[in-house]
Amino acid sequence: MENSKSKDPLHGITLQKIVEQLVDFYGFDTLAELIKIKCFSDNPSIKSSLTFLRKTDWARKKVEGLYIRTLPKLKTL
């Protein structure tokens, strides 16, 4: 068997790590503007965001999409 690296940029990255990196990079204010969901705008926290995103597939997909688009910027830091 070959041990080739996965081409999926989300492979091996937890939702918590994704949210933490996006919050560190953008902050909750900018995240709320980029993705219109209450967990980023009304009394935001990592914990409440994770609770909502784990239950809400469409919102998680938006956050994952933003993370993938932001990845090149994160790698240059």
N, CA, C and O atoms as a CHARMM CRD file, in Angstrom:
* protein
*
  308
    1    1 MET  N      0.81900  -1.18200   0.00000 PROA 1      0.00000
    2    1 MET  CA     0.00000   0.00000   0.00000 PROA 1      0.00000
    3    1 MET  C      0.86500   1.24800   0.00000 PROA 1      0.00000
    4    1 MET  O      1.92600   1.30200   0.62100 PROA 1      0.00000
    5    2 GLU  N      0.37800   2.23700  -0.71000 PROA 2      0.00000
    6    2 GLU  CA     1.07900   3.51500  -0.75000 PROA 2      0.00000
    7    2 GLU  C      0.58400   4.41900   0.35300 PROA 2      0.00000
    8    2 GLU  O     -0.61600   4.47200   0.62300 PROA 2      0.00000
    9    3 ASN  N      1.47800   5.12000   0.98300 PROA 3      0.00000
   10    3 ASN  CA     1.10300   6.12100   1.98100 PROA 3      0.00000
   11    3 ASN  C      1.13500   7.48900   1.32700 PROA 3      0.00000
   12    3 ASN  O      2.04100   8.28600   1.57000 PROA 3      0.00000
   13    4 SER  N      0.13900   7.75300   0.49600 PROA 4      0.00000
   14    4 SER  CA     0.09800   9.04900  -0.17300 PROA 4      0.00000
   15    4 SER  C     -0.70500  10.03100   0.66900 PROA 4      0.00000
   16    4 SER  O     -1.64800   9.65200   1.36300 PROA 4      0.00000
   17    5 LYS  N     -0.31900  11.27800   0.59500 PROA 5      0.00000
   18    5 LYS  CA    -0.98400  12.32700   1.36000 PROA 5      0.00000
   19    5 LYS  C     -2.35200  12.61500   0.74800 PROA 5      0.00000
   20    5 LYS  O     -2.50200  12.67400  -0.47200 PROA 5      0.00000
   21    6 SER  N     -3.33800  12.79300   1.60900 PROA 6      0.00000
   22    6 SER  CA    -4.69100  13.08900   1.15700 PROA 6      0.00000
   23    6 SER  C     -4.72400  14.45400   0.46700 PROA 6      0.00000
   24    6 SER  O     -4.06100  15.39900   0.89600 PROA 6      0.00000
   25    7 LYS  N     -5.49700  14.53700  -0.59300 PROA 7      0.00000
   26    7 LYS  CA    -5.64500  15.81400  -1.30400 PROA 7      0.00000
   27    7 LYS  C     -6.74000  16.67600  -0.67100 PROA 7      0.00000
   28    7 LYS  O     -6.90500  17.83700  -1.04600 PROA 7      0.00000
   29    8 ASP  N     -7.47700  16.12600   0.27200 PROA 8      0.00000
   30    8 ASP  CA    -8.52800  16.86200   0.96000 PROA 8      0.00000
   31    8 ASP  C     -7.89500  17.80000   1.98400 PROA 8      0.00000
   32    8 ASP  O     -7.25500  17.33200   2.92600 PROA 8      0.00000
   33    9 PRO  N     -8.06300  19.12900   1.82000 PROA 9      0.00000
   34    9 PRO  CA    -7.43300  20.06600   2.75700 PROA 9      0.00000
   35    9 PRO  C     -8.01200  19.98900   4.17300 PROA 9      0.00000
   36    9 PRO  O     -7.40500  20.50000   5.11400 PROA 9      0.00000
   37   10 LEU  N     -9.17000  19.36100   4.33100 PROA 10     0.00000
   38   10 LEU  CA    -9.78600  19.24000   5.65000 PROA 10     0.00000
   39   10 LEU  C     -9.42300  17.93300   6.34400 PROA 10     0.00000
   40   10 LEU  O     -9.79400  17.71800   7.49800 PROA 10     0.00000
   41   11 HSD  N     -8.69800  17.06100   5.64800 PROA 11     0.00000
   42   11 HSD  CA    -8.34000  15.75600   6.20600 PROA 11     0.00000
   43   11 HSD  C     -7.49600  15.92200   7.46900 PROA 11     0.00000
   44   11 HSD  O     -6.44500  16.56200   7.44900 PROA 11     0.00000
   45   12 GLY  N     -7.97300  15.33700   8.56300 PROA 12     0.00000
   46   12 GLY  CA    -7.21400  15.34800   9.80500 PROA 12     0.00000
   47   12 GLY  C     -7.34400  16.62000  10.62800 PROA 12     0.00000
   48   12 GLY  O     -6.67400  16.76000  11.65100 PROA 12     0.00000
   49   13 ILE  N     -8.19200  17.54800  10.20100 PROA 13     0.00000
   50   13 ILE  CA    -8.36100  18.80700  10.93200 PROA 13     0.00000
   51   13 ILE  C     -9.74100  18.80400  11.58200 PROA 13     0.00000
   52   13 ILE  O    -10.75100  18.58100  10.91400 PROA 13     0.00000
   53   14 THR  N     -9.77600  19.05100  12.87800 PROA 14     0.00000
   54   14 THR  CA   -11.05000  19.04200  13.59300 PROA 14     0.00000
   55   14 THR  C    -11.81000  20.33700  13.34700 PROA 14     0.00000
   56   14 THR  O    -11.22800  21.36000  12.98900 PROA 14     0.00000
   57   15 LEU  N    -13.10800  20.27200  13.54500 PROA 15     0.00000
   58   15 LEU  CA   -13.94200  21.46300  13.41100 PROA 15     0.00000
   59   15 LEU  C    -13.50200  22.52300  14.42100 PROA 15     0.00000
   60   15 LEU  O    -13.52000  23.71500  14.11600 PROA 15     0.00000
   61   16 GLN  N    -13.11500  22.10000  15.60000 PROA 16     0.00000
   62   16 GLN  CA   -12.65000  23.05100  16.61400 PROA 16     0.00000
   63   16 GLN  C    -11.40700  23.79500  16.13400 PROA 16     0.00000
   64   16 GLN  O    -11.30600  25.00800  16.31500 PROA 16     0.00000
   65   17 LYS  N    -10.47400  23.08900  15.53300 PROA 17     0.00000
   66   17 LYS  CA    -9.25600  23.72200  15.02100 PROA 17     0.00000
   67   17 LYS  C     -9.58800  24.71400  13.90400 PROA 17     0.00000
   68   17 LYS  O     -9.00100  25.79300  13.83200 PROA 17     0.00000
   69   18 ILE  N    -10.52600  24.34400  13.04000 PROA 18     0.00000
   70   18 ILE  CA   -10.94800  25.23000  11.95000 PROA 18     0.00000
   71   18 ILE  C    -11.52700  26.52500  12.51600 PROA 18     0.00000
   72   18 ILE  O    -11.14300  27.61800  12.10100 PROA 18     0.00000
   73   19 VAL  N    -12.45200  26.39500  13.46300 PROA 19     0.00000
   74   19 VAL  CA   -13.09500  27.57400  14.04300 PROA 19     0.00000
   75   19 VAL  C    -12.06800  28.43200  14.77700 PROA 19     0.00000
   76   19 VAL  O    -12.07600  29.65500  14.64300 PROA 19     0.00000
   77   20 GLU  N    -11.19100  27.80700  15.54400 PROA 20     0.00000
   78   20 GLU  CA   -10.17100  28.55900  16.28100 PROA 20     0.00000
   79   20 GLU  C     -9.26000  29.34400  15.33600 PROA 20     0.00000
   80   20 GLU  O     -8.95100  30.50800  15.59100 PROA 20     0.00000
   81   21 GLN  N     -8.83500  28.70800  14.25200 PROA 21     0.00000
   82   21 GLN  CA    -7.95900  29.39700  13.29700 PROA 21     0.00000
   83   21 GLN  C     -8.68400  30.54300  12.60100 PROA 21     0.00000
   84   21 GLN  O     -8.10100  31.60700  12.39600 PROA 21     0.00000
   85   22 LEU  N     -9.94900  30.33700  12.23700 PROA 22     0.00000
   86   22 LEU  CA   -10.71500  31.41000  11.59300 PROA 22     0.00000
   87   22 LEU  C    -10.94200  32.57200  12.55200 PROA 22     0.00000
   88   22 LEU  O    -10.84900  33.73300  12.15200 PROA 22     0.00000
   89   23 VAL  N    -11.23700  32.27300  13.80800 PROA 23     0.00000
   90   23 VAL  CA   -11.44000  33.33600  14.80000 PROA 23     0.00000
   91   23 VAL  C    -10.12900  34.08600  15.04200 PROA 23     0.00000
   92   23 VAL  O    -10.13000  35.31200  15.14900 PROA 23     0.00000
   93   24 ASP  N     -9.02200  33.36500  15.12800 PROA 24     0.00000
   94   24 ASP  CA    -7.71700  34.02400  15.29700 PROA 24     0.00000
   95   24 ASP  C     -7.38700  34.92500  14.11100 PROA 24     0.00000
   96   24 ASP  O     -6.83800  36.01300  14.28400 PROA 24     0.00000
   97   25 PHE  N     -7.72400  34.47000  12.91100 PROA 25     0.00000
   98   25 PHE  CA    -7.37800  35.21300  11.70000 PROA 25     0.00000
   99   25 PHE  C     -8.32500  36.38500  11.45500 PROA 25     0.00000
  100   25 PHE  O     -7.87700  37.49800  11.18200 PROA 25     0.00000
  101   26 TYR  N     -9.64200  36.13600  11.55300 PROA 26     0.00000
  102   26 TYR  CA   -10.63800  37.15200  11.21500 PROA 26     0.00000
  103   26 TYR  C    -11.23900  37.85600  12.42900 PROA 26     0.00000
  104   26 TYR  O    -11.55600  39.04300  12.35800 PROA 26     0.00000
  105   27 GLY  N    -11.39800  37.14300  13.53500 PROA 27     0.00000
  106   27 GLY  CA   -12.16200  37.66000  14.66100 PROA 27     0.00000
  107   27 GLY  C    -13.64400  37.38700  14.42700 PROA 27     0.00000
  108   27 GLY  O    -14.07400  37.18400  13.29200 PROA 27     0.00000
  109   28 PHE  N    -14.41800  37.38400  15.51000 PROA 28     0.00000
  110   28 PHE  CA   -15.84400  37.07100  15.38400 PROA 28     0.00000
  111   28 PHE  C    -16.60300  38.12300  14.57500 PROA 28     0.00000
  112   28 PHE  O    -17.54300  37.78300  13.85600 PROA 28     0.00000
  113   29 ASP  N    -16.21200  39.38900  14.68100 PROA 29     0.00000
  114   29 ASP  CA   -16.92200  40.44900  13.94600 PROA 29     0.00000
  115   29 ASP  C    -16.85900  40.22700  12.44300 PROA 29     0.00000
  116   29 ASP  O    -17.88000  40.28700  11.75700 PROA 29     0.00000
  117   30 THR  N    -15.67300  39.97400  11.93900 PROA 30     0.00000
  118   30 THR  CA   -15.50700  39.75300  10.49700 PROA 30     0.00000
  119   30 THR  C    -16.14000  38.43500  10.07600 PROA 30     0.00000
  120   30 THR  O    -16.74100  38.35200   9.00400 PROA 30     0.00000
  121   31 LEU  N    -16.01200  37.40100  10.90900 PROA 31     0.00000
  122   31 LEU  CA   -16.65600  36.12200  10.59000 PROA 31     0.00000
  123   31 LEU  C    -18.16300  36.29800  10.45500 PROA 31     0.00000
  124   31 LEU  O    -18.78300  35.71900   9.56200 PROA 31     0.00000
  125   32 ALA  N    -18.75000  37.09300  11.33400 PROA 32     0.00000
  126   32 ALA  CA   -20.19700  37.33500  11.27400 PROA 32     0.00000
  127   32 ALA  C    -20.58900  38.05600   9.98500 PROA 32     0.00000
  128   32 ALA  O    -21.69100  37.85700   9.47300 PROA 32     0.00000
  129   33 GLU  N    -19.69800  38.88700   9.46400 PROA 33     0.00000
  130   33 GLU  CA   -19.97400  39.55800   8.18900 PROA 33     0.00000
  131   33 GLU  C    -19.81400  38.60300   7.01200 PROA 33     0.00000
  132   33 GLU  O    -20.59200  38.65000   6.05900 PROA 33     0.00000
  133   34 LEU  N    -18.80600  37.73500   7.07900 PROA 34     0.00000
  134   34 LEU  CA   -18.53500  36.80700   5.98500 PROA 34     0.00000
  135   34 LEU  C    -19.55000  35.66700   5.92200 PROA 34     0.00000
  136   34 LEU  O    -19.95300  35.24100   4.83900 PROA 34     0.00000
  137   35 ILE  N    -19.95500  35.18100   7.09200 PROA 35     0.00000
  138   35 ILE  CA   -20.92900  34.09100   7.17700 PROA 35     0.00000
  139   35 ILE  C    -22.02400  34.55300   8.12900 PROA 35     0.00000
  140   35 ILE  O    -21.79700  34.69500   9.33000 PROA 35     0.00000
  141   36 LYS  N    -23.18900  34.78100   7.59200 PROA 36     0.00000
  142   36 LYS  CA   -24.29500  35.34800   8.37000 PROA 36     0.00000
  143   36 LYS  C    -24.98500  34.27700   9.21600 PROA 36     0.00000
  144   36 LYS  O    -26.05000  33.77700   8.85400 PROA 36     0.00000
  145   37 ILE  N    -24.36600  33.93500  10.34000 PROA 37     0.00000
  146   37 ILE  CA   -24.99500  33.02800  11.29300 PROA 37     0.00000
  147   37 ILE  C    -24.85100  33.62200  12.69700 PROA 37     0.00000
  148   37 ILE  O    -23.83500  34.23300  13.02900 PROA 37     0.00000
  149   38 LYS  N    -25.88500  33.43100  13.50600 PROA 38     0.00000
  150   38 LYS  CA   -25.95000  34.06700  14.82700 PROA 38     0.00000
  151   38 LYS  C    -24.81500  33.66300  15.76300 PROA 38     0.00000
  152   38 LYS  O    -24.39600  34.45800  16.60500 PROA 38     0.00000
  153   39 CYS  N    -24.31800  32.44200  15.62600 PROA 39     0.00000
  154   39 CYS  CA   -23.29000  31.99400  16.57200 PROA 39     0.00000
  155   39 CYS  C    -22.01200  32.82800  16.45300 PROA 39     0.00000
  156   39 CYS  O    -21.17300  32.79500  17.35300 PROA 39     0.00000
  157   40 PHE  N    -21.85200  33.57400  15.35900 PROA 40     0.00000
  158   40 PHE  CA   -20.69600  34.45600  15.20600 PROA 40     0.00000
  159   40 PHE  C    -21.01400  35.90500  15.57100 PROA 40     0.00000
  160   40 PHE  O    -20.10300  36.70300  15.79100 PROA 40     0.00000
  161   41 SER  N    -22.30500  36.24800  15.63600 PROA 41     0.00000
  162   41 SER  CA   -22.65800  37.64900  15.87600 PROA 41     0.00000
  163   41 SER  C    -23.28800  37.91200  17.24500 PROA 41     0.00000
  164   41 SER  O    -23.04400  38.96200  17.84100 PROA 41     0.00000
  165   42 ASP  N    -24.08000  36.99000  17.74400 PROA 42     0.00000
  166   42 ASP  CA   -24.77300  37.19000  19.02700 PROA 42     0.00000
  167   42 ASP  C    -24.06800  36.43400  20.14100 PROA 42     0.00000
  168   42 ASP  O    -24.15600  35.20900  20.22300 PROA 42     0.00000
  169   43 ASN  N    -23.36600  37.17000  21.00100 PROA 43     0.00000
  170   43 ASN  CA   -22.65900  36.58000  22.13400 PROA 43     0.00000
  171   43 ASN  C    -21.76700  35.41000  21.70100 PROA 43     0.00000
  172   43 ASN  O    -21.93000  34.29700  22.20200 PROA 43     0.00000
  173   44 PRO  N    -20.82800  35.64800  20.77600 PROA 44     0.00000
  174   44 PRO  CA   -20.06000  34.55700  20.17900 PROA 44     0.00000
  175   44 PRO  C    -19.03400  33.95300  21.13800 PROA 44     0.00000
  176   44 PRO  O    -18.45800  34.63700  21.98400 PROA 44     0.00000
  177   45 SER  N    -18.82900  32.64600  20.97200 PROA 45     0.00000
  178   45 SER  CA   -17.76000  31.93900  21.65700 PROA 45     0.00000
  179   45 SER  C    -17.42600  30.70800  20.82200 PROA 45     0.00000
  180   45 SER  O    -18.22800  30.26100  20.00200 PROA 45     0.00000
  181   46 ILE  N    -16.24300  30.17300  21.04000 PROA 46     0.00000
  182   46 ILE  CA   -15.84900  28.96600  20.31300 PROA 46     0.00000
  183   46 ILE  C    -16.82200  27.83900  20.65300 PROA 46     0.00000
  184   46 ILE  O    -17.29000  27.12700  19.76400 PROA 46     0.00000
  185   47 LYS  N    -17.12400  27.68000  21.93800 PROA 47     0.00000
  186   47 LYS  CA   -17.98500  26.58400  22.38300 PROA 47     0.00000
  187   47 LYS  C    -19.37400  26.65700  21.75900 PROA 47     0.00000
  188   47 LYS  O    -19.87200  25.65700  21.24100 PROA 47     0.00000
  189   48 SER  N    -20.00400  27.83200  21.80500 PROA 48     0.00000
  190   48 SER  CA   -21.35400  27.94400  21.23800 PROA 48     0.00000
  191   48 SER  C    -21.33800  27.76400  19.71900 PROA 48     0.00000
  192   48 SER  O    -22.26600  27.19500  19.14500 PROA 48     0.00000
  193   49 SER  N    -20.28600  28.24800  19.08300 PROA 49     0.00000
  194   49 SER  CA   -20.16500  28.08100  17.62800 PROA 49     0.00000
  195   49 SER  C    -20.03300  26.60300  17.27100 PROA 49     0.00000
  196   49 SER  O    -20.67000  26.13200  16.32900 PROA 49     0.00000
  197   50 LEU  N    -19.21200  25.87400  18.01600 PROA 50     0.00000
  198   50 LEU  CA   -19.03100  24.44600  17.74400 PROA 50     0.00000
  199   50 LEU  C    -20.33000  23.67500  17.96000 PROA 50     0.00000
  200   50 LEU  O    -20.65800  22.78000  17.18100 PROA 50     0.00000
  201   51 THR  N    -21.05700  24.01400  19.00000 PROA 51     0.00000
  202   51 THR  CA   -22.33700  23.35100  19.27100 PROA 51     0.00000
  203   51 THR  C    -23.28800  23.54200  18.09900 PROA 51     0.00000
  204   51 THR  O    -23.90800  22.58400  17.63800 PROA 51     0.00000
  205   52 PHE  N    -23.40700  24.76800  17.61600 PROA 52     0.00000
  206   52 PHE  CA   -24.29500  25.06000  16.48700 PROA 52     0.00000
  207   52 PHE  C    -23.80500  24.38100  15.20800 PROA 52     0.00000
  208   52 PHE  O    -24.59100  23.75400  14.49800 PROA 52     0.00000
  209   53 LEU  N    -22.51400  24.50200  14.91400 PROA 53     0.00000
  210   53 LEU  CA   -21.98400  23.97000  13.65900 PROA 53     0.00000
  211   53 LEU  C    -22.05500  22.43800  13.60000 PROA 53     0.00000
  212   53 LEU  O    -22.22400  21.86800  12.52200 PROA 53     0.00000
  213   54 ARG  N    -21.92800  21.78400  14.73200 PROA 54     0.00000
  214   54 ARG  CA   -22.02000  20.31800  14.74000 PROA 54     0.00000
  215   54 ARG  C    -23.44400  19.84100  14.45200 PROA 54     0.00000
  216   54 ARG  O    -23.63200  18.72900  13.95900 PROA 54     0.00000
  217   55 LYS  N    -24.43600  20.65800  14.75000 PROA 55     0.00000
  218   55 LYS  CA   -25.83600  20.29300  14.51700 PROA 55     0.00000
  219   55 LYS  C    -26.34400  20.75600  13.15900 PROA 55     0.00000
  220   55 LYS  O    -27.34000  20.23300  12.65900 PROA 55     0.00000
  221   56 THR  N    -25.67100  21.73200  12.55700 PROA 56     0.00000
  222   56 THR  CA   -26.20600  22.40400  11.36900 PROA 56     0.00000
  223   56 THR  C    -25.25500  22.22000  10.19400 PROA 56     0.00000
  224   56 THR  O    -24.24400  22.91200  10.07400 PROA 56     0.00000
  225   57 ASP  N    -25.60300  21.27400   9.33200 PROA 57     0.00000
  226   57 ASP  CA   -24.73300  20.87600   8.23200 PROA 57     0.00000
  227   57 ASP  C    -24.43100  22.02300   7.26100 PROA 57     0.00000
  228   57 ASP  O    -23.28300  22.20300   6.85200 PROA 57     0.00000
  229   58 TRP  N    -25.46300  22.80100   6.88900 PROA 58     0.00000
  230   58 TRP  CA   -25.24400  23.87000   5.90600 PROA 58     0.00000
  231   58 TRP  C    -24.28700  24.92600   6.44900 PROA 58     0.00000
  232   58 TRP  O    -23.47100  25.46300   5.70000 PROA 58     0.00000
  233   59 ALA  N    -24.37900  25.22500   7.73000 PROA 59     0.00000
  234   59 ALA  CA   -23.49900  26.23600   8.32700 PROA 59     0.00000
  235   59 ALA  C    -22.06900  25.70600   8.41000 PROA 59     0.00000
  236   59 ALA  O    -21.11500  26.43700   8.14400 PROA 59     0.00000
  237   60 ARG  N    -21.92400  24.43300   8.77900 PROA 60     0.00000
  238   60 ARG  CA   -20.58200  23.83100   8.84100 PROA 60     0.00000
  239   60 ARG  C    -19.92400  23.85700   7.46100 PROA 60     0.00000
  240   60 ARG  O    -18.72900  24.12900   7.34800 PROA 60     0.00000
  241   61 LYS  N    -20.69000  23.57900   6.42800 PROA 61     0.00000
  242   61 LYS  CA   -20.13300  23.59800   5.06700 PROA 61     0.00000
  243   61 LYS  C    -19.65600  25.00300   4.68200 PROA 61     0.00000
  244   61 LYS  O    -18.63200  25.14600   4.01300 PROA 61     0.00000
  245   62 LYS  N    -20.38300  26.02600   5.09400 PROA 62     0.00000
  246   62 LYS  CA   -19.96100  27.40900   4.82000 PROA 62     0.00000
  247   62 LYS  C    -18.66000  27.73100   5.53800 PROA 62     0.00000
  248   62 LYS  O    -17.76900  28.35700   4.96400 PROA 62     0.00000
  249   63 VAL  N    -18.54700  27.30200   6.79900 PROA 63     0.00000
  250   63 VAL  CA   -17.34100  27.54800   7.57600 PROA 63     0.00000
  251   63 VAL  C    -16.15600  26.78400   6.96800 PROA 63     0.00000
  252   63 VAL  O    -15.05800  27.33000   6.85700 PROA 63     0.00000
  253   64 GLU  N    -16.37400  25.53700   6.57900 PROA 64     0.00000
  254   64 GLU  CA   -15.31200  24.75500   5.94600 PROA 64     0.00000
  255   64 GLU  C    -14.88200  25.38500   4.62800 PROA 64     0.00000
  256   64 GLU  O    -13.69400  25.40300   4.30800 PROA 64     0.00000
  257   65 GLY  N    -15.83600  25.90100   3.86500 PROA 65     0.00000
  258   65 GLY  CA   -15.51600  26.56500   2.60200 PROA 65     0.00000
  259   65 GLY  C    -14.67000  27.80800   2.82000 PROA 65     0.00000
  260   65 GLY  O    -13.70400  28.04200   2.09400 PROA 65     0.00000
  261   66 LEU  N    -15.02900  28.59800   3.81200 PROA 66     0.00000
  262   66 LEU  CA   -14.24300  29.78600   4.13900 PROA 66     0.00000
  263   66 LEU  C    -12.84300  29.38900   4.58600 PROA 66     0.00000
  264   66 LEU  O    -11.86300  30.03900   4.22100 PROA 66     0.00000
  265   67 TYR  N    -12.74800  28.32700   5.37400 PROA 67     0.00000
  266   67 TYR  CA   -11.44700  27.85900   5.83300 PROA 67     0.00000
  267   67 TYR  C    -10.55700  27.46300   4.64000 PROA 67     0.00000
  268   67 TYR  O     -9.37900  27.81600   4.59500 PROA 67     0.00000
  269   68 ILE  N    -11.12700  26.73800   3.69100 PROA 68     0.00000
  270   68 ILE  CA   -10.36600  26.31200   2.50800 PROA 68     0.00000
  271   68 ILE  C     -9.89800  27.53000   1.71300 PROA 68     0.00000
  272   68 ILE  O     -8.76500  27.56100   1.23400 PROA 68     0.00000
  273   69 ARG  N    -10.77200  28.54000   1.57100 PROA 69     0.00000
  274   69 ARG  CA   -10.37900  29.75500   0.85100 PROA 69     0.00000
  275   69 ARG  C     -9.32700  30.56000   1.61800 PROA 69     0.00000
  276   69 ARG  O     -8.52400  31.26800   1.01100 PROA 69     0.00000
  277   70 THR  N     -9.33000  30.45300   2.94000 PROA 70     0.00000
  278   70 THR  CA    -8.41100  31.21400   3.78700 PROA 70     0.00000
  279   70 THR  C     -7.07800  30.49200   3.97100 PROA 70     0.00000
  280   70 THR  O     -6.08600  31.11300   4.35500 PROA 70     0.00000
  281   71 LEU  N     -7.04700  29.20300   3.70300 PROA 71     0.00000
  282   71 LEU  CA    -5.85400  28.38900   3.94300 PROA 71     0.00000
  283   71 LEU  C     -4.56800  28.97400   3.36600 PROA 71     0.00000
  284   71 LEU  O     -3.55900  28.99700   4.07000 PROA 71     0.00000
  285   72 PRO  N     -4.55400  29.44700   2.12000 PROA 72     0.00000
  286   72 PRO  CA    -3.29900  30.03900   1.60500 PROA 72     0.00000
  287   72 PRO  C     -2.80300  31.22000   2.43900 PROA 72     0.00000
  288   72 PRO  O     -1.59700  31.40000   2.60800 PROA 72     0.00000
  289   73 LYS  N     -3.72800  32.01800   2.95800 PROA 73     0.00000
  290   73 LYS  CA    -3.34000  33.15900   3.80400 PROA 73     0.00000
  291   73 LYS  C     -2.80400  32.68600   5.14600 PROA 73     0.00000
  292   73 LYS  O     -1.87400  33.27900   5.69200 PROA 73     0.00000
  293   74 LEU  N     -3.39000  31.61800   5.67900 PROA 74     0.00000
  294   74 LEU  CA    -2.95000  31.08200   6.96300 PROA 74     0.00000
  295   74 LEU  C     -1.54700  30.47900   6.86500 PROA 74     0.00000
  296   74 LEU  O     -0.76600  30.55100   7.81400 PROA 74     0.00000
  297   75 LYS  N     -1.23700  29.89100   5.72100 PROA 75     0.00000
  298   75 LYS  CA     0.06900  29.24700   5.55400 PROA 75     0.00000
  299   75 LYS  C      1.19600  30.26800   5.43800 PROA 75     0.00000
  300   75 LYS  O      2.35300  29.93100   5.68600 PROA 75     0.00000
  301   76 THR  N      0.88500  31.50100   5.06800 PROA 76     0.00000
  302   76 THR  CA     1.92900  32.50500   4.92500 PROA 76     0.00000
  303   76 THR  C      2.26800  33.17100   6.25900 PROA 76     0.00000
  304   76 THR  O      3.24600  33.91200   6.35100 PROA 76     0.00000
  305   77 LEU  N      1.46300  32.91000   7.29000 PROA 77     0.00000
  306   77 LEU  CA     1.72800  33.51200   8.60300 PROA 77     0.00000
  307   77 LEU  C      2.83800  32.80400   9.33600 PROA 77     0.00000
  308   77 LEU  O      3.18200  33.18800  10.45400 PROA 77     0.00000
